[in-house]
Amino acid sequence: MQVTVENVSELGRRMTVTVEDANIEQAVQERLKAIQPTVKMSGFRPGKVPMKMVTQSHSGPARRDVIDALVQSSMQEAFTQEEINPASPPHIETMNEEDGSLVYAMVYDVFPDVKDINLKGIKLEKTSAEVQDEDVDAMLETLRQQRMTWEPLKRAAKEEDGVTIDFVGSIDGEEFDGGKGADVLVVIGDGNMLPEFENQLIGKKTGQETTITMTFPADYRAEHLQGKEAVFAVTVKTVAKKKLPKLDKAFAELCGVSAGLAALKKEVRGNMTRELETALKAQNKRKVMSSLTDNNEVALPEGPVQREAEFLMEQAKTNLRNQGVNVEGIPFDIENFKDSAKQRVSLSLLIGKIISDNGITAEEDKVKSVIDGIAESYEDPEDVVKFYMNDQQKLSEIQMMVVEDAVVEWIYDKVKVEETTSTFSEVMNAASAA
């Protein structure tokens, strides 16, 4: 087999492959003989169709199958021989049979050869933070709010009370779409309904029927209601106030901790510390990786960028579906994902260069430490550890995470680093935004 490679652009290549003594005709005949027993044709029993008729009806597909198989095998051999890892699926440009040989040319992209990693001038902020007592208190208050109940009242409703209502809205005496509700809980002042509506529930009592008149804002989300005056016939079903559980042993048990409030606080602090460490690690890593790509311009092949953009677009659709959004009518544009795709592909190449040049590997003790950290938050940590250690895909993900952490530390050692401190809420809010 003869192989020649020529450059057609910075990353574009054309490879011409000559498969000598291809024996295509012989292979076609062998294939026809192999399929003869399975050929069905009117007037003949299965397997009894004459070879001449099999050739007439199946020689075209047989030849295509033989040539396709020959191209696939010789293409793989050619890439291995030339030590080429194409960045995009090859496209067959020309193909000919010459004196018993098969000659074809294909074009493809290659990944750029990253020469050096440039870290000059990079200054990085490395943020640290700790869980404080007030952070734990705030989390306990959140847990209380999540376990809040409503205590029925005989008095009239006021700010922050929960009023359960039935209502029917009309405009110019006609009911409108979306203007009816039953057993709807309105927390006065929460803003889940328009303030003009909520405020007119103040002073109302259980069992009372009332009328609320209001005007929808000119920029209201439902266009057919913008600027319209509506009248709502309202029946107050119940008036109730929030009832928060006390911070005591019973509350701890409600949260799944039987050893009391002190044990609950300890568990909450432990969970918050793990969440904070994960968020800090991700935040600092984003800064490092962003600086790496900003400081190193890499020519990128279109194929991997396109595939990464398609992946990101599908990921976005999946995230929206998981939130209950119907994505069928949303006009997704692949171009909107190209910048992120380019950064991810570029980052992959740069990280690969650093790993290769410095012999960075996933150290076993660090892999084990990461898995142990993940397992800590589960009821049976040993089972979680066994799961990761016995699942090659999951184990590979952890190993890659450890390698990337090592790359981050390698970069920290080479650049100027400024240590900064932050708070739990600032770090977690930034993580949510990211």
LINHU-V601541 format. One line per field, one symbol per residue. ss: DSSP state (@ for helix, = for strand, . for the rest). phi: phi as a letter, one per 40 degrees, with the letter a starting at -180 (. if undefined). psi: psi as a letter, one per 20 degrees, with the letter a starting at -180 (. if undefined). A space follows every 10 residues. Layout:
# LINHU-V601541
ss->???
phi->???
psi->???
This chain:
# LINHU-V601541
ss->.======... .========. ...@@@@@@@ @@@@@@.... .......... @@@@@@@@@@ @@@@@@@@@@ @@@@@@@@@@ @@...=.... ========.. ========== .......... ..======.. ..@@@@@@@@ @@@@@@..== ==........ .========= =..======= =======... ....@@@@@. ........== =====..... ..@@@...== ========== ===.....@@ @@@@...... @@@@@@@@@@ @@@@@@@@@@ @@@@@@@@@@ @@@@@..... .@@@@@@@@@ @@@@@@@@@@ @@........ ...@@@@@@@ @@@@@@@@@@ @@@@@@@@.. ...@@@@@@@ @@@@@..... @@@@@@@@@@ .@@@@@@@@@ @@@@@@@@@@ @@@@.===== =..@@@@@@@ @@@.
phi->.bbbbbcbad bcbbbbbbcc fcfccccccc cccccdcbcb adgbcdgbcd dccccccbcc dccccccdcc cccccccccc ccfbbccadc bccaaabbfg bbbabbbabb cccccbccbc gcbbcbcbab ccdccccccc ccccccbcbb bdbccccbdg cbbcbbabba bfgbcbcgcb abfccbccgc gcbcdccdcc ccgcbdgcba bbbabcccbc ccdcbdgccb bbcbbccaba bcbccccacc cdcccgbcch cccccccccc cccccccccc cccccdcccc cccccbcbcb ccdccccccc cccccccccc dccgcccccc ccbdccbccc cccccccccc cdcccccbfc bccdcccccc cccccdcbcb dcccccdccb bccccccccc cccccccdcc cdcbbcbbcb babdcccccc cccc
psi->pppqpqpiag ipqppppooq lhlggghggh gghhigiipp ppiqqpijpq hghgghhjhg hggggggggg ggghgghghg gjlpnqiqpq ppgqpqpoli qppqpqqrqr qqoogqpojp ippqpopqqq prghggghhh hghghhkqrp oqqhrqqapi qpopqqqpqq pkipqqpjjq qplppoopih jhrphhgghi ipiqrpiqpr ppprpqqhkq hohiipjqpq ppoppogqpq qqoqqqnahh gghhjjoijr hghggggggg ghgggggggg ggghgggghg hghhiopppp qhghggghgg ghghgggggg ghjjpoihjp npphhiiggh gggggggggg ghgggghjkp ropghhghgg ghhghhjqhn hhhgghgghi ohggghgggh ggghhhgghg ghiirppppq qarghgghhh ggh.
